[in-house]
């Protein structure tokens, strides 16, 4: 399947999904390094421990990505932010509204943020299938290149996962490769698919290729994931 353009609202919604899944996967990996399934109470406690700062963590991860996706001239953005007197004291809500570039994208982000918090406070992660049941369509008034959306999705997932591990109360601070692969595959499903996909006996590479839709997307994802690994190691 060749999908070249995708709605900014769809991309923004998927990025929110990617942040929440990756951040709290990092938290849980650090707290429970030898487990892959968690009790709802454990997830609730994890969310409660960082609830007050969660919005700040979210803005830290998504702000630069949304700026790059929604604005073409970064120098003009910096000048405009200075003109508006943005500073370290500017509220996260105002920063997010600006980074989203339009009310439609901002509304999509707000909706997904609340939805994911609801699931987490219920003690569970929203599955790709549940997300795709209510997600926004591919097409919209504002669209961006799919390869740019894939890069942004991979980047926010890697950054949020590492952030979750670092900020966790757990003692284990290493990245789990299996978790990263799972997050990347799920991220491509929620970004690029209209329905959930089922894996049967595919090996890992075939699972990635199936989630990415085509070889070009697969190469973009692999390159961005590997670059993010290198950046985090510095």
C-alpha positions as CSV (number, residue, x, y, z in Angstrom):
1,X,0.0,0.0,0.0
2,X,1.3,3.4,-1.0
3,X,0.2,6.2,1.4
4,X,2.1,9.4,0.7
5,X,0.2,12.0,2.7
6,X,-1.6,11.9,6.0
7,X,-3.8,14.2,8.0
8,X,-2.0,16.3,10.6
9,X,-4.8,15.6,13.1
10,X,-4.3,11.8,12.6
11,X,-0.5,12.2,13.1
12,X,-1.0,14.4,16.2
13,X,-3.4,11.8,17.7
14,X,-1.0,9.0,17.0
15,X,1.9,10.9,18.6
16,X,-0.1,11.3,21.8
17,X,-0.8,7.5,21.7
18,X,3.0,6.9,21.2
19,X,4.0,9.2,24.0
20,X,1.7,7.6,26.6
21,X,2.4,4.0,25.7
22,X,6.2,4.6,25.5
23,X,6.5,6.8,28.7
24,X,4.6,4.4,30.9
25,X,6.2,1.3,29.3
26,X,9.5,2.9,30.4
27,X,8.2,3.4,33.9
28,X,6.9,-0.1,34.2
29,X,10.1,-1.7,32.7
30,X,12.2,0.2,35.3
31,X,9.9,-0.8,38.1
32,X,9.3,-4.4,37.0
33,X,12.2,-5.4,34.7
34,X,11.4,-9.1,34.6
35,X,7.7,-8.8,33.8
36,X,5.6,-8.1,30.7
37,X,2.1,-8.1,32.3
38,X,1.1,-5.7,35.0
39,X,-1.7,-5.6,37.5
40,X,-4.2,-2.7,37.0
41,X,-3.3,-1.4,40.5
42,X,0.3,-1.2,39.6
43,X,-0.4,0.9,36.5
44,X,-2.7,3.2,38.5
45,X,0.0,3.7,41.1
46,X,2.5,4.5,38.4
47,X,0.3,7.1,36.8
48,X,-0.6,8.6,40.2
49,X,3.1,9.0,41.1
50,X,3.8,11.3,38.2
51,X,0.4,12.7,37.5
52,X,1.2,16.3,38.6
53,X,4.2,16.5,36.3
54,X,2.9,14.5,33.4
55,X,1.8,17.5,31.4
56,X,5.3,19.0,31.6
57,X,6.8,15.7,30.5
58,X,4.4,15.5,27.6
59,X,5.2,19.0,26.4
60,X,8.9,18.4,26.7
61,X,8.6,15.4,24.4
62,X,6.1,16.6,21.8
63,X,6.8,20.4,21.5
64,X,9.8,20.3,19.2
65,X,8.1,17.6,17.1
66,X,4.9,19.5,16.7
67,X,6.8,22.6,15.8
68,X,8.7,20.8,13.0
69,X,5.5,19.2,11.7
70,X,3.3,22.3,11.7
71,X,5.7,25.1,10.7
72,X,8.1,25.3,7.7
73,X,10.3,28.2,8.8
74,X,12.0,27.5,12.2
75,X,13.7,30.9,12.2
76,X,10.3,32.6,11.8
77,X,9.0,30.5,14.6
78,X,11.8,31.5,17.0
79,X,11.2,35.2,16.1
80,X,7.5,34.9,16.6
81,X,7.9,33.2,20.0
82,X,10.2,36.0,21.1
83,X,7.7,38.5,19.9
84,X,5.0,36.8,22.0
85,X,7.4,36.8,25.0
86,X,7.5,33.1,25.4
87,X,9.7,32.0,28.2
88,X,10.4,29.2,30.7
89,X,7.4,30.6,32.6
90,X,5.0,30.2,29.7
91,X,2.2,27.7,30.5
92,X,2.4,24.2,29.0
93,X,-1.1,24.7,27.6
94,X,-0.1,27.8,25.7
95,X,3.1,26.2,24.4
96,X,1.1,23.2,23.2
97,X,-1.5,25.4,21.5
98,X,1.2,27.2,19.7
99,X,3.1,24.1,18.6
100,X,-0.1,22.5,17.2
101,X,-0.4,25.4,14.7
102,X,-4.2,25.1,14.4
103,X,-7.3,24.6,16.5
104,X,-8.1,21.4,14.8
105,X,-4.8,19.8,15.6
106,X,-4.9,21.2,19.2
107,X,-8.4,19.8,19.7
108,X,-7.2,16.4,18.4
109,X,-4.3,16.4,20.9
110,X,-6.5,17.4,23.8
111,X,-9.1,14.6,23.0
112,X,-6.4,11.9,22.7
113,X,-4.6,13.1,25.9
114,X,-7.8,12.8,27.9
115,X,-8.7,9.5,26.4
116,X,-5.3,7.9,27.2
117,X,-5.3,9.3,30.7
118,X,-8.8,7.7,31.2
119,X,-7.4,4.3,30.2
120,X,-4.3,4.6,32.3
121,X,-6.3,5.7,35.4
122,X,-8.4,2.6,34.9
123,X,-5.3,0.6,35.1
124,X,-4.8,-0.4,31.5
125,X,-3.1,0.6,28.2
126,X,-5.3,1.3,25.2
127,X,-4.7,-1.3,22.6
128,X,-4.1,-0.4,18.9
129,X,-7.5,-2.1,18.1
130,X,-9.3,0.1,20.6
131,X,-7.5,3.2,19.3
132,X,-8.4,2.4,15.7
133,X,-12.1,2.0,16.4
134,X,-12.4,5.8,17.1
135,X,-9.3,7.3,15.4
136,X,-9.3,10.1,12.9
137,X,-9.2,9.5,9.1
138,X,-6.1,9.6,7.0
139,X,-7.3,12.5,4.9
140,X,-7.9,16.1,6.1
141,X,-7.6,19.7,5.2
142,X,-4.0,19.8,6.4
143,X,-1.7,16.9,5.5
144,X,2.0,16.1,5.8
145,X,4.3,13.5,4.2
146,X,4.0,10.0,5.6
147,X,7.8,9.7,6.0
148,X,7.9,12.9,8.2
149,X,5.0,11.4,10.3
150,X,7.0,8.1,10.7
151,X,10.1,10.0,11.8
152,X,8.1,12.0,14.4
153,X,6.4,8.9,15.7
154,X,9.6,7.0,16.1
155,X,11.3,9.9,17.7
156,X,8.6,10.6,20.3
157,X,8.4,6.9,21.2
158,X,12.1,6.6,21.8
159,X,12.4,9.8,23.8
160,X,9.3,9.1,25.9
161,X,10.4,5.5,26.6
162,X,13.8,6.7,27.8
163,X,12.2,9.5,29.8
164,X,9.9,7.1,31.5
165,X,12.8,4.8,32.5
166,X,14.9,7.8,33.7
167,X,12.1,9.3,35.8
168,X,10.9,6.0,37.3
169,X,11.5,5.1,40.9
170,X,12.8,1.8,39.7
171,X,16.5,0.9,40.0
172,X,16.9,-0.6,36.5
173,X,17.6,2.2,34.0
174,X,18.4,0.2,30.9
175,X,16.4,0.2,27.6
176,X,14.6,-3.0,26.8
177,X,15.0,-3.9,23.1
178,X,12.0,-6.1,23.1
179,X,9.8,-3.2,24.5
180,X,11.2,-0.8,21.9
181,X,10.3,-3.2,19.0
182,X,6.8,-3.6,20.4
183,X,6.3,0.1,20.7
184,X,7.6,0.8,17.2
185,X,5.3,-1.8,15.6
186,X,2.3,-0.6,17.6
187,X,3.1,2.9,16.7
188,X,3.1,2.2,13.0
189,X,-0.2,0.3,13.3
190,X,-2.0,3.3,14.9
191,X,-0.3,5.8,12.5
192,X,-0.7,4.0,9.2
193,X,-3.6,1.5,9.4
194,X,-7.4,1.8,9.4
195,X,-7.9,-1.6,11.1
196,X,-5.8,-3.6,13.6
197,X,-3.5,-6.2,12.0
198,X,-2.9,-9.7,13.3
199,X,0.5,-11.3,13.2
200,X,0.6,-15.0,12.7
201,X,4.0,-16.7,12.2
202,X,5.9,-13.8,10.8
203,X,9.5,-13.2,12.0
204,X,10.4,-9.8,13.5
205,X,11.4,-8.2,10.3
206,X,8.2,-9.3,8.5
207,X,6.1,-7.9,11.4
208,X,7.8,-4.5,11.0
209,X,7.3,-4.6,7.2
210,X,3.7,-5.5,7.6
211,X,3.1,-2.7,10.1
212,X,5.0,-0.2,7.9
213,X,2.9,-1.0,4.8
214,X,5.9,-0.8,2.3
215,X,9.7,-1.1,2.1
216,X,10.3,2.7,2.0
217,X,8.4,3.3,5.2
218,X,10.3,0.4,6.8
219,X,13.6,1.9,5.9
220,X,12.6,5.3,7.2
221,X,11.5,3.8,10.6
222,X,14.7,1.7,11.0
223,X,16.9,4.7,10.2
224,X,15.1,7.0,12.6
225,X,15.0,4.3,15.4
226,X,18.7,3.7,15.0
227,X,19.5,7.4,15.0
228,X,17.4,7.9,18.1
229,X,19.3,5.0,19.8
230,X,22.6,6.8,19.0
231,X,21.3,10.2,20.2
232,X,20.2,8.7,23.5
233,X,23.5,7.0,24.0
234,X,25.4,10.3,23.9
